[in-house]
């Protein structure tokens, strides 16, 4: 009469062996047994003894228990359990979906620091001075995402000022509030719809206004992550990805928010964004490199460590095969020194070019001219990854 089971293997084993099984109506056992008539209350002595008596003396019940046990024993199997577990795990394996079920190649992004180019929208729809107070938070956002494209939506009276800041790719105008702060805030539904349809889709959208009266605009924006202060309207707050706590504004009542500088309140919104390894990181370019396919493939055949080596004969065969492909314009083979290069013969095609003992500036320039790097030499692989080549290791 168990009160708790993670699965309930003993009753399943008993049913598989042909026993008439009764069990506690608790946790997983009803699912394993699958017959309400077979269950009892594990905390009731009278209930347990009554169910035992019926199972021993009521032949019709006994036959139902035996028939049910035979059916339930067929429902479960170790093979099916293993397959279900495997299917559940594979549902999370996006790489396998991309490559197909029988791929022999594992592809993963190993370049952790890649300069994520996020698209971000800021809403700062209130009055003239409020945009000035938002400048520290916007500066911190730009420092945090140095590669990001940042758009801002402001009242039309703030467009010229917003363009003075070096933060924004585009400045949008939306007049929900009025230029004169005493005038009633309002916006027509078709104007809001036209505004939302004119925007891109964003990775992040942030309403910098602490009060919740502009959060309906944030709702209309297409963004993967929406961030703002609590509005105390559950229907709105539940649609935000990140909701910062707020205090209600009541007349003549001082709150913790009243005592917090408004610029710090906006910085708190930036600090609430999920962290990423690329935050605050802008890697300097070591050399100029154009994007796209250039037709060059770089090989680093020598690792200098027996454990890491891939046979140079294989590299030689690979170089010849690549050189025979019309899409490949050059196969550049890199060695740390001329004596190292002389140990291995590469040839057979004027596309195959050996680069040996280059200075660091020349190595950077030469390597950057390629599109793909194939290496078991970690130095060459990491340098190529830094420069933005596709690296196969």
Buried (B, 14 or more C-beta within 10 A) or exposed (E): BBEEBEBBEBBBEBBBEEEBBBBBBBBBBBEBBBBEEBBBBBEEEEBBEEBEEBBEEEEEBBEBBBEBBEEBBEEBEEEEEEEEEEEEEEEEEEEBEEBEEEEEEEEEEEBEEBBBEBBBBBBBBBBEEBBEBBBBBBBBBBEBBBEBBBBBBBBEBBBEBBEEBEBBEBBBBBBBBBEEEEEEEEBEEEEBEEBBEEBEEBBBBBBBBBEBEBBBBBBBBEBEBBBBBBBEEEEBBEBBBBBBEBBEEEEEEEEEBEEEEBBEBBBBBBEBBEEEEBEEBEEEEBBEBEEEEBBBBBBBBBBEEEEEBBEBEEBBEBBBEBBEEEEBBBBBBBBBEEEBBEEBEBEEBEBBBBBBBBEEEEBBBBBBBBBBBBBBBBBBBBBBBBBBBBBBB
